Amino acid sequence: MQTTVLIVDDEPDIRELIRLYLTNEGYHVLEAADGREALELTRQHTVDLMILDVMMPGMEGMEVCVRIRKTQWMPIIMLTAKTGDLDKIQGLAVGADDYVTKPFNPLELVARVKSQLRRYKQYTNAAPVQKNLLSIGGVTLHPEKRQVWVHGQPVHLTPREFDIVALLFRHPGVVFPSEEIYERVWGEPMLTSNNTIMVHIRKIREKIEDDPKNPAIVLTVWGVGYKAAAHSHPGRDE
C-alpha cells in the first residue's frame, strides 16, 4: 500500500516541486492550497505524513497543526521562510516533528520525509494495538486507521460520522452542544441553527446502536447536546 504525503502550501510552484520529488520516490501525493482544504483532506484520506507551510492566507500552518494534533499523529514537517529559533520552537511546541526553512534543497526534504516516516512506522508497529482503540459497549474505534467495529464486525462511517463518534468517544460522559460538535468536526463556526448534527447522529445510531430508537452508546441530553455513554454497560437515552 502506497504511503500518502499531503503537501500544504499556497504557492503552486512549491507544491509542484515537492510533488515531483516525492512521486519519483514512489509516494502518493495529495495537495492543499490552504489550511481548510488540508483539514478536509485529512478527514477524507489516510495521510501518513504532512508537509505544512507556516505562512498561508486564512488559516496559518500553526493553527492547522494544532487542529490536526487533536485527532491525528502522523509526522508533520513545517515549511517556513522564517529562520528565527523562536519560530522553530513555536512550531515544535504545537506538534510539528521537523522544521525546514525556505529556500530548501528538495533532496534534503525527501530525506527528512523518509526519516520521519521510518520513525513513525517503527513507533506504531511497536506500540500495542489496543492502546490506539476507543471502545464503549460493543463499539470500537481505531482513530488513526479510521476503522469502526460493532460487536467485532466492521462498519462503514462517513468521514463526518467518524469524526463525531471519535470526538464523543474520546470524552465519554462529557456533553457536547451541537454548535461545539460542528465547530470541532467541520472546522468552522455554525453560523445558523440547523439540523446537521441531529441528522448525523441519527445516521450514526442506525449504524452502531443495537436499538437505534433506544440508544445506549450515543446519548442525547435534552436541551444541551450529545455525549457518549460513560461506561460500557447498556443504558437508556436521557
C-alpha positions as CSV (number, residue, x, y, z in Angstrom):
1,M,0.0,0.0,0.0
2,Q,1.4,3.4,-1.0
3,T,2.5,5.9,1.6
4,T,0.5,9.1,1.3
5,V,2.0,12.5,1.8
6,L,-0.1,15.7,2.0
7,I,1.6,18.9,0.8
8,V,0.0,22.1,2.2
9,D,1.3,25.3,0.6
10,D,-0.4,28.3,-1.0
11,E,2.4,28.5,-3.7
12,P,1.6,26.2,-6.6
13,D,5.3,26.1,-7.8
14,I,6.5,24.8,-4.4
15,R,3.8,22.2,-4.3
16,E,4.7,21.1,-7.8
17,L,8.4,20.9,-7.0
18,I,7.8,18.8,-3.9
19,R,5.3,16.6,-5.6
20,L,7.7,15.7,-8.4
21,Y,10.4,14.6,-6.0
22,L,8.0,12.6,-3.8
23,T,6.3,10.9,-6.7
24,N,9.7,10.0,-8.1
25,E,10.3,8.2,-4.7
26,G,7.0,6.3,-5.1
27,Y,4.9,8.3,-2.7
28,H,1.2,9.0,-3.3
29,V,0.8,12.8,-3.0
30,L,-2.2,14.9,-2.1
31,E,-2.1,18.7,-2.4
32,A,-3.9,21.5,-0.5
33,A,-3.6,25.3,-1.2
34,D,-4.8,26.4,2.3
35,G,-5.4,25.2,5.8
36,R,-9.1,24.4,5.5
37,E,-8.6,22.3,2.4
38,A,-5.8,20.4,4.3
39,L,-8.1,19.6,7.2
40,E,-10.8,18.4,4.8
41,L,-8.3,16.1,3.0
42,T,-7.2,14.6,6.3
43,R,-10.8,13.7,7.1
44,Q,-11.3,12.1,3.7
45,H,-8.0,10.2,3.3
46,T,-5.4,8.4,5.4
47,V,-2.4,10.7,5.4
48,D,0.9,9.2,6.6
49,L,2.9,12.5,6.6
50,M,2.1,16.2,6.1
51,I,4.4,18.9,4.8
52,L,2.9,22.1,6.1
53,D,3.7,25.7,5.2
54,V,3.5,28.1,8.1
55,M,2.6,31.3,6.3
56,M,-0.7,30.9,4.4
57,P,-3.7,33.2,3.9
58,G,-6.6,32.5,6.1
59,M,-5.7,29.6,8.4
60,E,-2.0,29.6,9.1
61,G,0.1,26.4,9.4
62,M,0.4,26.7,13.2
63,E,-3.4,26.6,13.6
64,V,-3.7,23.7,11.2
65,C,-1.1,21.8,13.2
66,V,-2.9,22.4,16.4
67,R,-6.2,21.2,14.9
68,I,-4.6,18.1,13.4
69,R,-3.0,17.2,16.7
70,K,-6.4,16.9,18.4
71,T,-7.1,13.7,16.4
72,Q,-4.1,12.5,14.4
73,W,-0.5,11.8,15.0
74,M,1.1,11.5,11.6
75,P,4.5,13.2,11.2
76,I,4.3,16.9,10.3
77,I,7.2,18.8,8.7
78,M,6.7,22.5,8.8
79,L,8.0,24.8,5.9
80,T,8.7,28.4,6.6
81,A,10.6,31.4,5.3
82,K,11.4,32.4,8.9
83,T,14.7,31.4,10.2
84,G,14.5,32.5,13.9
85,D,14.8,29.9,16.6
86,L,11.7,31.2,18.3
87,D,9.6,30.4,15.3
88,K,11.0,26.9,15.1
89,I,10.4,26.4,18.9
90,Q,6.8,27.5,18.4
91,G,6.3,25.1,15.6
92,L,7.7,22.2,17.5
93,A,5.6,23.2,20.6
94,V,2.3,23.0,18.7
95,G,3.1,19.5,17.5
96,A,5.4,19.6,14.5
97,D,8.0,16.9,14.2
98,D,10.5,18.7,12.0
99,Y,11.2,22.2,10.6
100,V,12.6,23.1,7.1
101,T,13.3,26.7,6.1
102,K,12.8,28.1,2.6
103,P,14.5,28.0,0.2
104,F,15.2,24.3,0.8
105,N,17.0,21.5,-1.0
106,P,14.3,19.1,-2.3
107,L,16.6,16.1,-1.8
108,E,17.1,17.1,1.9
109,L,13.3,17.4,2.3
110,V,12.8,14.0,0.8
111,A,15.5,12.6,3.2
112,R,13.6,14.2,6.1
113,V,10.3,12.7,4.9
114,K,11.9,9.2,4.8
115,S,13.4,9.7,8.3
116,Q,10.2,10.8,9.9
117,L,8.2,8.0,8.2
118,R,10.7,5.4,9.3
119,R,10.5,6.6,13.0
120,Y,6.7,6.8,12.9
121,K,6.3,3.3,11.5
122,Q,8.7,1.9,14.0
123,Y,6.8,3.5,16.8
124,T,3.3,2.5,15.6
125,N,4.4,-1.1,14.8
126,A,6.0,-1.4,18.3
127,A,3.0,0.0,20.2
128,P,0.3,-2.4,21.3
129,V,-2.7,-2.0,19.0
130,Q,-5.1,-1.9,21.9
131,K,-3.7,1.4,23.1
132,N,-5.0,3.0,20.0
133,L,-8.5,1.8,20.4
134,L,-11.5,3.6,21.8
135,S,-14.3,1.3,23.0
136,I,-17.7,1.8,24.5
137,G,-20.1,-1.1,24.8
138,G,-19.8,-3.2,21.6
139,V,-18.5,-0.3,19.5
140,T,-14.7,0.0,18.9
141,L,-12.8,2.7,17.0
142,H,-9.3,2.9,15.8
143,P,-8.8,6.7,15.4
144,E,-5.6,6.5,13.3
145,K,-6.8,3.9,10.9
146,R,-10.3,5.4,11.0
147,Q,-11.9,2.0,11.4
148,V,-15.1,1.0,13.3
149,W,-16.3,-2.3,14.5
150,V,-19.7,-3.2,16.1
151,H,-19.6,-6.4,18.0
152,G,-16.4,-7.3,16.1
153,Q,-17.9,-6.6,12.7
154,P,-16.6,-3.8,10.5
155,V,-19.0,-0.9,10.0
156,H,-18.6,2.0,7.5
157,L,-19.0,5.5,8.7
158,T,-18.6,8.6,6.5
159,P,-15.7,10.9,7.4
160,R,-18.0,13.3,9.3
161,E,-19.8,10.5,11.1
162,F,-16.5,9.0,12.2
163,D,-15.2,12.4,13.5
164,I,-18.3,12.9,15.5
165,V,-18.1,9.5,17.1
166,A,-14.4,9.8,17.7
167,L,-14.9,13.2,19.4
168,L,-17.6,11.7,21.8
169,F,-15.6,8.5,22.5
170,R,-12.5,10.5,23.5
171,H,-14.6,12.2,26.2
172,P,-17.1,9.7,27.5
173,G,-19.8,11.2,29.7
174,V,-18.9,14.8,28.5
175,V,-21.9,16.6,26.9
176,F,-21.1,18.5,23.7
177,P,-23.6,21.1,22.4
178,S,-24.4,20.7,18.7
179,E,-22.6,24.0,18.0
180,E,-19.3,22.7,19.5
181,I,-19.5,19.4,17.7
182,Y,-20.0,21.3,14.4
183,E,-17.1,23.6,15.1
184,R,-14.7,20.8,16.0
185,V,-15.7,18.4,13.1
186,W,-16.3,20.9,10.3
187,G,-13.6,23.3,11.5
188,E,-15.8,26.4,11.2
189,P,-18.5,28.1,13.3
190,M,-22.1,27.0,12.9
191,L,-23.5,30.4,11.9
192,T,-27.2,29.4,11.9
193,S,-29.2,26.9,13.8
194,N,-29.7,23.8,11.7
195,N,-30.4,20.1,11.9
196,T,-27.0,18.9,10.5
197,I,-25.7,17.4,13.8
198,M,-29.1,15.8,14.6
199,V,-29.2,14.2,11.2
200,H,-25.7,12.8,11.5
201,I,-26.4,11.5,15.0
202,R,-29.5,9.7,13.7
203,K,-27.4,8.0,10.9
204,I,-24.7,7.1,13.3
205,R,-27.2,5.4,15.6
206,E,-28.6,3.4,12.7
207,K,-25.1,2.0,12.1
208,I,-23.7,1.4,15.6
209,E,-26.6,1.0,18.0
210,D,-28.3,-2.3,18.7
211,D,-31.6,-0.4,19.0
212,P,-31.3,3.0,17.3
213,K,-34.6,4.1,18.9
214,N,-33.3,3.4,22.4
215,P,-29.6,4.2,22.0
216,A,-27.1,3.1,24.6
217,I,-23.9,4.4,23.1
218,V,-24.5,7.9,21.7
219,L,-26.9,9.6,24.1
220,T,-29.0,12.8,23.9
221,V,-29.0,15.2,26.8
222,W,-32.2,17.1,26.0
223,G,-31.8,20.8,25.6
224,V,-28.0,20.6,25.9
225,G,-26.4,18.3,23.3
226,Y,-24.9,14.8,22.9
227,K,-22.5,12.5,24.8
228,A,-21.0,9.1,24.6
229,A,-22.0,6.7,27.4
230,A,-19.5,6.9,30.3
231,H,-19.4,3.1,30.7
232,S,-19.6,0.0,28.6
233,H,-22.9,-1.3,30.1
234,P,-26.2,-0.8,28.2
235,G,-28.0,2.3,29.3
236,R,-31.0,4.3,28.4
237,D,-31.1,7.6,26.5
238,E,-31.6,10.6,28.7
